[in-house]
Amino acid sequence: MSEIHCGGCQCGALRYRFEAPLRDVAHCHCSMCRRCSGGIVTTWVTVPLASFQWLAGTPREYASSAGCTRRFCGNCGAQLCLFTTLSPGTLDVTVATLDHPERAPADRHIWVQNRLPWLHLDEHLPQERQESLP
C-alpha cells in the first residue's frame, strides 16, 4: 500500500503532496537551515523527487548555496522544501509543514558540527558531523 502525504505553508497559498514512506527523517543543525527557517533546527524528510507535486500555488525560490535551492511561500515565508544537486533524484521536505508531522519522527542528526551547544534534542539518535548522502 502506498503512503500519500500532504502539507502546505502557514497561510495556505501553497499545498503539496508526495507518495512515499516517511523515511530518512533528519534534524539538520547547519547554520543555513537556522537562518532560512528562523529556528534552531530544521527537520527534513527526504522523498523521491518524482513523487512530489504542487497542488496549489507556485513557490518562490532561493539559491542558498551552490547547488542548493530552497522553496518557500512568497506570502507567509514558510520554507517548504529544498533541492540539492548532490542528490538530484530526491527532495527534502520540511516535516513541520506536513499536515501530520507527528507521523515523521527523526531518525538521525546531520551537520552536528554546527549544533548549538545548549541544544539537547533526541540525543539517542545517530549523529553525523556533516551529512551522509546515499
N, CA and C atoms as an extended XYZ file, in Angstrom:
402
Properties=species:S:1:pos:R:3:atomname:S:1:resname:S:1:resid:I:1 pbc="F F F"
N         0.838       -1.175        0.000 N   MET     1
C         0.000        0.000        0.000 CA  MET     1
C         0.888        1.245        0.000 C   MET     1
N         0.548        2.222       -0.815 N   SER     2
C         1.347        3.433       -0.900 CA  SER     2
C         0.966        4.419        0.199 C   SER     2
N         1.917        5.267        0.512 N   GLU     3
C         1.677        6.313        1.513 CA  GLU     3
C         1.589        7.651        0.799 C   GLU     3
N         0.490        8.345        0.986 N   ILE     4
C         0.321        9.677        0.422 CA  ILE     4
C         0.334       10.670        1.570 C   ILE     4
N         1.168       11.691        1.423 N   HIS     5
C         1.297       12.721        2.451 CA  HIS     5
C         1.095       14.082        1.807 C   HIS     5
N         0.430       14.967        2.532 N   CYS     6
C         0.174       16.324        2.051 CA  CYS     6
C         0.657       17.321        3.080 C   CYS     6
N         0.837       18.538        2.620 N   GLY     7
C         1.243       19.606        3.518 CA  GLY     7
C         1.119       20.941        2.824 C   GLY     7
N         1.563       21.978        3.517 N   GLY     8
C         1.489       23.313        2.946 CA  GLY     8
C         2.035       24.362        3.877 C   GLY     8
N         1.995       25.566        3.397 N   CYS     9
C         2.525       26.699        4.167 CA  CYS     9
C         1.497       27.175        5.200 C   CYS     9
N         1.899       28.117        6.008 N   GLN    10
C         1.058       28.610        7.103 CA  GLN    10
C        -0.175       29.361        6.607 C   GLN    10
N        -0.045       30.106        5.521 N   CYS    11
C        -1.195       30.883        5.041 CA  CYS    11
C        -2.107       30.095        4.103 C   CYS    11
N        -1.648       28.932        3.634 N   GLY    12
C        -2.468       28.102        2.755 CA  GLY    12
C        -2.306       28.365        1.272 C   GLY    12
N        -1.465       29.317        0.902 N   ALA    13
C        -1.282       29.628       -0.520 CA  ALA    13
C        -0.594       28.497       -1.273 C   ALA    13
N         0.271       27.745       -0.594 N   LEU    14
C         0.978       26.621       -1.203 CA  LEU    14
C         0.532       25.312       -0.572 C   LEU    14
N         0.243       24.346       -1.405 N   ARG    15
C        -0.091       22.987       -0.953 CA  ARG    15
C         0.709       22.015       -1.804 C   ARG    15
N         1.128       20.909       -1.200 N   TYR    16
C         1.879       19.882       -1.913 CA  TYR    16
C         1.421       18.500       -1.482 C   TYR    16
N         1.863       17.499       -2.254 N   ARG    17
C         1.639       16.098       -1.892 CA  ARG    17
C         2.809       15.301       -2.411 C   ARG    17
N         3.064       14.178       -1.760 N   PHE    18
C         4.018       13.209       -2.277 CA  PHE    18
C         3.574       11.823       -1.863 C   PHE    18
N         3.997       10.871       -2.653 N   GLU    19
C         3.658        9.486       -2.383 CA  GLU    19
C         4.957        8.742       -2.112 C   GLU    19
N         5.235        8.531       -0.830 N   ALA    20
C         6.473        7.874       -0.401 CA  ALA    20
C         6.398        7.641        1.100 C   ALA    20
N         7.106        6.634        1.575 N   PRO    21
C         7.150        6.424        3.024 CA  PRO    21
C         7.934        7.538        3.707 C   PRO    21
N         7.614        7.770        4.957 N   LEU    22
C         8.308        8.796        5.749 CA  LEU    22
C         9.570        8.175        6.349 C   LEU    22
N        10.587        8.057        5.507 N   ARG    23
C        11.880        7.504        5.904 CA  ARG    23
C        12.931        8.580        5.694 C   ARG    23
N        14.092        8.362        6.257 N   ASP    24
C        15.206        9.308        6.150 CA  ASP    24
C        14.766       10.693        6.626 C   ASP    24
N        14.432       10.745        7.895 N   VAL    25
C        13.996       11.987        8.533 CA  VAL    25
C        15.148       12.467        9.417 C   VAL    25
N        15.630       13.666        9.168 N   ALA    26
C        16.830       14.153        9.856 CA  ALA    26
C        16.635       15.544       10.447 C   ALA    26
N        17.132       15.710       11.680 N   HIS    27
C        17.240       17.034       12.293 CA  HIS    27
C        18.514       17.662       11.728 C   HIS    27
N        18.397       18.786       11.036 N   CYS    28
C        19.569       19.466       10.480 CA  CYS    28
C        19.971       20.631       11.383 C   CYS    28
N        21.258       20.674       11.698 N   HIS    29
C        21.792       21.701       12.589 CA  HIS    29
C        22.644       22.733       11.856 C   HIS    29
N        22.636       22.727       10.526 N   CYS    30
C        23.506       23.659        9.796 CA  CYS    30
C        23.023       25.110        9.979 C   CYS    30
N        23.973       26.018        9.854 N   SER    31
C        23.652       27.432       10.059 CA  SER    31
C        22.735       27.973        8.958 C   SER    31
N        22.815       27.420        7.757 N   MET    32
C        21.925       27.893        6.681 CA  MET    32
C        20.470       27.562        6.986 C   MET    32
N        20.208       26.354        7.491 N   CYS    33
C        18.827       25.997        7.852 CA  CYS    33
C        18.323       26.878        8.987 C   CYS    33
N        19.192       27.170        9.942 N   ARG    34
C        18.767       28.055       11.040 CA  ARG    34
C        18.369       29.420       10.498 C   ARG    34
N        19.196       29.974        9.650 N   ARG    35
C        18.915       31.327        9.138 CA  ARG    35
C        17.709       31.352        8.198 C   ARG    35
N        17.547       30.316        7.380 N   CYS    36
C        16.407       30.283        6.448 CA  CYS    36
C        15.083       30.038        7.157 C   CYS    36
N        15.127       29.267        8.239 N   SER    37
C        13.876       28.934        8.927 CA  SER    37
C        13.585       29.847       10.113 C   SER    37
N        14.632       30.441       10.670 N   GLY    38
C        14.453       31.222       11.889 CA  GLY    38
C        14.351       30.337       13.122 C   GLY    38
N        14.579       29.030       12.955 N   GLY    39
C        14.524       28.082       14.063 CA  GLY    39
C        15.912       27.584       14.423 C   GLY    39
N        16.012       26.884       15.522 N   ILE    40
C        17.319       26.390       15.961 CA  ILE    40
C        17.689       25.064       15.320 C   ILE    40
N        16.726       24.395       14.707 N   VAL    41
C        16.954       23.155       13.971 CA  VAL    41
C        15.818       23.026       12.954 C   VAL    41
N        16.106       22.406       11.809 N   THR    42
C        15.070       22.128       10.818 CA  THR    42
C        15.049       20.624       10.601 C   THR    42
N        13.870       20.036       10.647 N   THR    43
C        13.740       18.595       10.444 CA  THR    43
C        13.192       18.360        9.041 C   THR    43
N        13.906       17.516        8.288 N   TRP    44
C        13.600       17.244        6.894 CA  TRP    44
C        13.253       15.779        6.692 C   TRP    44
N        12.366       15.500        5.763 N   VAL    45
C        12.142       14.143        5.269 CA  VAL    45
C        12.549       14.151        3.797 C   VAL    45
N        13.340       13.159        3.413 N   THR    46
C        13.799       13.057        2.032 CA  THR    46
C        12.849       12.148        1.263 C   THR    46
N        12.365       12.640        0.129 N   VAL    47
C        11.399       11.884       -0.686 CA  VAL    47
C        11.883       11.849       -2.139 C   VAL    47
N        11.435       10.856       -2.901 N   PRO    48
C        11.789       10.841       -4.328 CA  PRO    48
C        11.216       12.083       -5.026 C   PRO    48
N        12.054       12.750       -5.780 N   LEU    49
C        11.624       13.969       -6.481 CA  LEU    49
C        10.423       13.690       -7.380 C   LEU    49
N        10.405       12.555       -8.035 N   ALA    50
C         9.319       12.227       -8.960 CA  ALA    50
C         7.981       12.038       -8.249 C   ALA    50
N         8.005       11.811       -6.930 N   SER    51
C         6.753       11.592       -6.198 CA  SER    51
C         6.122       12.890       -5.693 C   SER    51
N         6.830       14.000       -5.815 N   PHE    52
C         6.392       15.279       -5.245 CA  PHE    52
C         5.662       16.111       -6.287 C   PHE    52
N         4.565       16.745       -5.874 N   GLN    53
C         3.875       17.675       -6.771 CA  GLN    53
C         3.232       18.809       -5.971 C   GLN    53
N         3.191       19.965       -6.605 N   TRP    54
C         2.492       21.106       -6.022 CA  TRP    54
C         1.025       20.985       -6.362 C   TRP    54
N         0.164       21.137       -5.376 N   LEU    55
C        -1.283       21.087       -5.586 CA  LEU    55
C        -1.876       22.471       -5.750 C   LEU    55
N        -1.261       23.450       -5.092 N   ALA    56
C        -1.765       24.831       -5.167 CA  ALA    56
C        -0.596       25.790       -5.031 C   ALA    56
N        -0.624       26.836       -5.812 N   GLY    57
C         0.365       27.895       -5.720 CA  GLY    57
C         1.686       27.562       -6.394 C   GLY    57
N         2.508       28.574       -6.496 N   THR    58
C         3.857       28.444       -7.046 CA  THR    58
C         4.826       29.024       -6.026 C   THR    58
N         5.771       28.214       -5.553 N   PRO    59
C         6.685       28.718       -4.534 CA  PRO    59
C         7.708       29.682       -5.103 C   PRO    59
N         8.245       30.498       -4.248 N   ARG    60
C         9.407       31.323       -4.570 CA  ARG    60
C        10.632       30.450       -4.345 C   ARG    60
N        11.745       30.793       -4.972 N   GLU    61
C        12.973       30.015       -4.839 CA  GLU    61
C        14.116       30.896       -4.378 C   GLU    61
N        15.013       30.281       -3.624 N   TYR    62
C        16.203       30.968       -3.146 CA  TYR    62
C        17.379       30.002       -3.225 C   TYR    62
N        18.409       30.359       -3.983 N   ALA    63
C        19.621       29.541       -4.064 CA  ALA    63
C        20.472       29.879       -2.847 C   ALA    63
N        20.387       29.051       -1.813 N   SER    64
C        21.067       29.353       -0.551 CA  SER    64
C        22.545       29.010       -0.580 C   SER    64
N        22.949       28.164       -1.509 N   SER    65
C        24.363       27.840       -1.708 CA  SER    65
C        24.494       27.212       -3.087 C   SER    65
N        25.716       26.970       -3.517 N   ALA    66
C        25.932       26.367       -4.825 CA  ALA    66
C        25.257       24.996       -4.867 C   ALA    66
N        24.348       24.810       -5.804 N   GLY    67
C        23.681       23.535       -5.969 CA  GLY    67
C        22.535       23.271       -5.019 C   GLY    67
N        22.129       24.263       -4.237 N   CYS    68
C        21.051       24.069       -3.261 CA  CYS    68
C        20.005       25.171       -3.425 C   CYS    68
N        18.765       24.756       -3.717 N   THR    69
C        17.671       25.708       -3.896 CA  THR    69
C        16.577       25.409       -2.887 C   THR    69
N        16.175       26.423       -2.157 N   ARG    70
C        15.096       26.303       -1.178 CA  ARG    70
C        13.842       26.933       -1.767 C   ARG    70
N        12.698       26.298       -1.501 N   ARG    71
C        11.418       26.814       -1.995 CA  ARG    71
C        10.563       27.201       -0.796 C   ARG    71
N         9.949       28.351       -0.904 N   PHE    72
C         9.204       28.905        0.219 CA  PHE    72
C         8.004       29.686       -0.282 C   PHE    72
N         7.098       29.989        0.631 N   CYS    73
C         5.923       30.782        0.281 CA  CYS    73
C         6.301       32.259        0.227 C   CYS    73
N         6.003       32.898       -0.888 N   GLY    74
C         6.283       34.321       -1.035 CA  GLY    74
C         5.344       35.187       -0.219 C   GLY    74
N         4.276       34.606        0.298 N   ASN    75
C         3.308       35.353        1.092 CA  ASN    75
C         3.634       35.278        2.584 C   ASN    75
N         3.693       34.057        3.146 N   CYS    76
C         3.920       33.921        4.596 CA  CYS    76
C         5.370       33.605        4.947 C   CYS    76
N         6.184       33.238        3.951 N   GLY    77
C         7.607       32.982        4.187 CA  GLY    77
C         7.949       31.566        4.619 C   GLY    77
N         6.979       30.692        4.776 N   ALA    78
C         7.260       29.329        5.231 CA  ALA    78
C         8.165       28.603        4.232 C   ALA    78
N         9.231       27.983        4.758 N   GLN    79
C        10.134       27.182        3.937 CA  GLN    79
C         9.546       25.772        3.823 C   GLN    79
N         9.338       25.303        2.591 N   LEU    80
C         8.669       24.019        2.387 CA  LEU    80
C         9.583       22.898        1.924 C   LEU    80
N        10.553       23.206        1.076 N   CYS    81
C        11.413       22.129        0.592 CA  CYS    81
C        12.749       22.666        0.113 C   CYS    81
N        13.632       21.713       -0.121 N   LEU    82
C        14.993       22.025       -0.532 CA  LEU    82
C        15.427       21.001       -1.564 C   LEU    82
N        16.035       21.473       -2.652 N   PHE    83
C        16.597       20.594       -3.673 CA  PHE    83
C        18.094       20.813       -3.714 C   PHE    83
N        18.853       19.719       -3.732 N   THR    84
C        20.298       19.829       -3.875 CA  THR    84
C        20.780       18.960       -5.024 C   THR    84
N        21.704       19.479       -5.800 N   THR    85
C        22.274       18.720       -6.913 CA  THR    85
C        23.131       17.563       -6.404 C   THR    85
N        23.455       17.535       -5.122 N   LEU    86
C        24.210       16.411       -4.553 CA  LEU    86
C        23.361       15.144       -4.503 C   LEU    86
N        22.049       15.303       -4.543 N   SER    87
C        21.118       14.169       -4.547 CA  SER    87
C        19.975       14.503       -5.511 C   SER    87
N        20.257       14.486       -6.817 N   PRO    88
C        19.306       15.004       -7.808 CA  PRO    88
C        17.993       14.246       -7.942 C   PRO    88
N        17.893       13.049       -7.420 N   GLY    89
C        16.658       12.286       -7.522 CA  GLY    89
C        15.742       12.432       -6.333 C   GLY    89
N        16.126       13.303       -5.388 N   THR    90
C        15.328       13.471       -4.175 CA  THR    90
C        15.020       14.935       -3.905 C   THR    90
N        14.107       15.126       -2.975 N   LEU    91
C        13.733       16.446       -2.498 CA  LEU    91
C        13.582       16.347       -0.987 C   LEU    91
N        14.074       17.330       -0.264 N   ASP    92
C        13.890       17.373        1.184 CA  ASP    92
C        12.701       18.276        1.490 C   ASP    92
N        11.778       17.755        2.271 N   VAL    93
C        10.556       18.477        2.630 CA  VAL    93
C        10.600       18.760        4.124 C   VAL    93
N        10.241       19.968        4.529 N   THR    94
C        10.230       20.299        5.955 CA  THR    94
C         9.095       19.550        6.644 C   THR    94
N         9.468       18.768        7.654 N   VAL    95
C         8.493       17.971        8.393 CA  VAL    95
C         7.431       18.867        9.031 C   VAL    95
N         7.832       20.050        9.478 N   ALA    96
C         6.895       20.955       10.151 CA  ALA    96
C         5.749       21.399        9.250 C   ALA    96
N         5.913       21.306        7.916 N   THR    97
C         4.841       21.734        7.010 CA  THR    97
C         3.928       20.590        6.584 C   THR    97
N         4.224       19.370        7.026 N   LEU    98
C         3.317       18.247        6.746 CA  LEU    98
C         2.000       18.442        7.495 C   LEU    98
N         0.923       17.956        6.943 N   ASP    99
C        -0.354       18.001        7.652 CA  ASP    99
C        -0.304       17.173        8.933 C   ASP    99
N         0.503       16.126        8.926 N   HIS   100
C         0.645       15.256       10.104 CA  HIS   100
C         2.120       15.050       10.433 C   HIS   100
N         2.801       16.082       10.949 N   PRO   101
C         4.225       15.954       11.253 CA  PRO   101
C         4.517       14.921       12.334 C   PRO   101
N         3.534       14.604       13.142 N   GLU   102
C         3.734       13.616       14.200 CA  GLU   102
C         4.022       12.225       13.636 C   GLU   102
N         3.756       12.012       12.372 N   ARG   103
C         3.999       10.714       11.733 CA  ARG   103
C         5.427       10.570       11.203 C   ARG   103
N         6.244       11.601       11.377 N   ALA   104
C         7.602       11.597       10.814 CA  ALA   104
C         8.657       11.885       11.885 C   ALA   104
N         8.845       10.964       12.831 N   PRO   105
C         9.885       11.194       13.839 CA  PRO   105
C        11.275       11.108       13.205 C   PRO   105
N        12.178       11.911       13.690 N   ALA   106
C        13.548       11.916       13.159 CA  ALA   106
C        14.262       10.610       13.482 C   ALA   106
N        15.156       10.219       12.552 N   ASP   107
C        15.958        9.023       12.790 CA  ASP   107
C        17.456        9.309       12.842 C   ASP   107
N        17.852       10.588       12.682 N   ARG   108
C        19.262       10.954       12.786 CA  ARG   108
C        19.406       12.463       12.887 C   ARG   108
N        20.613       12.884       13.242 N   HIS   109
C        21.002       14.294       13.249 CA  HIS   109
C        22.048       14.485       12.149 C   HIS   109
N        21.991       15.614       11.444 N   ILE   110
C        23.010       15.930       10.443 CA  ILE   110
C        23.593       17.312       10.724 C   ILE   110
N        24.800       17.505       10.253 N   TRP   111
C        25.539       18.756       10.436 CA  TRP   111
C        25.684       19.120       11.913 C   TRP   111
N        25.948       18.104       12.742 N   VAL   112
C        26.081       18.359       14.180 CA  VAL   112
C        27.332       19.159       14.519 C   VAL   112
N        28.255       19.284       13.588 N   GLN   113
C        29.414       20.148       13.830 CA  GLN   113
C        28.980       21.601       14.027 C   GLN   113
N        27.761       21.926       13.571 N   ASN   114
C        27.216       23.282       13.733 CA  ASN   114
C        26.135       23.367       14.806 C   ASN   114
N        25.915       22.282       15.532 N   ARG   115
C        24.866       22.255       16.560 CA  ARG   115
C        25.127       23.329       17.616 C   ARG   115
N        24.071       23.976       18.040 N   LEU   116
C        24.184       24.927       19.141 CA  LEU   116
C        24.499       24.133       20.407 C   LEU   116
N        25.517       24.537       21.159 N   PRO   117
C        25.981       23.715       22.278 CA  PRO   117
C        24.960       23.523       23.390 C   PRO   117
N        23.967       24.371       23.482 N   TRP   118
C        22.973       24.258       24.548 CA  TRP   118
C        21.731       23.475       24.139 C   TRP   118
N        21.683       23.011       22.871 N   LEU   119
C        20.523       22.275       22.396 CA  LEU   119
C        20.668       20.785       22.702 C   LEU   119
N        19.681       20.217       23.364 N   HIS   120
C        19.641       18.789       23.672 CA  HIS   120
C        18.320       18.241       23.138 C   HIS   120
N        18.416       17.489       22.049 N   LEU   121
C        17.234       17.016       21.338 CA  LEU   121
C        17.507       15.623       20.786 C   LEU   121
N        16.691       14.653       21.156 N   ASP   122
C        16.822       13.292       20.617 CA  ASP   122
C        18.274       12.812       20.620 C   ASP   122
N        18.929       12.925       21.755 N   GLU   123
C        20.354       12.615       21.837 CA  GLU   123
C        20.677       11.147       21.593 C   GLU   123
N        19.678       10.272       21.618 N   HIS   124
C        19.889        8.843       21.371 CA  HIS   124
C        20.035        8.512       19.881 C   HIS   124
N        19.709        9.454       18.994 N   LEU   125
C        19.768        9.211       17.550 CA  LEU   125
C        21.204        9.286       17.031 C   LEU   125
N        21.508        8.576       15.934 N   PRO   126
C        22.832        8.697       15.308 CA  PRO   126
C        23.103       10.142       14.906 C   PRO   126
N        24.392       10.500       14.949 N   GLN   127
C        24.783       11.878       14.655 CA  GLN   127
C        25.883       11.897       13.609 C   GLN   127
N        25.734       12.776       12.621 N   GLU   128
C        26.722       12.916       11.557 CA  GLU   128
C        27.293       14.326       11.589 C   GLU   128
N        28.620       14.430       11.591 N   ARG   129
C        29.258       15.756       11.614 CA  ARG   129
C        28.769       16.617       10.444 C   ARG   129
N        28.643       16.008        9.281 N   GLN   130
C        28.082       16.688        8.118 CA  GLN   130
C        26.824       15.923        7.735 C   GLN   130
N        26.762       15.434        6.506 N   GLU   131
C        25.625       14.617        6.103 CA  GLU   131
C        26.101       13.534        5.163 C   GLU   131
N        25.676       12.312        5.429 N   SER   132
C        25.971       11.199        4.529 CA  SER   132
C        24.824       11.064        3.543 C   SER   132
N        25.121       11.161        2.277 N   LEU   133
C        24.097       11.006        1.244 CA  LEU   133
C        24.216        9.609        0.653 C   LEU   133
N        23.075        9.008        0.327 N   PRO   134
C        23.134        7.654       -0.268 CA  PRO   134
C        23.816        7.652       -1.619 C   PRO   134
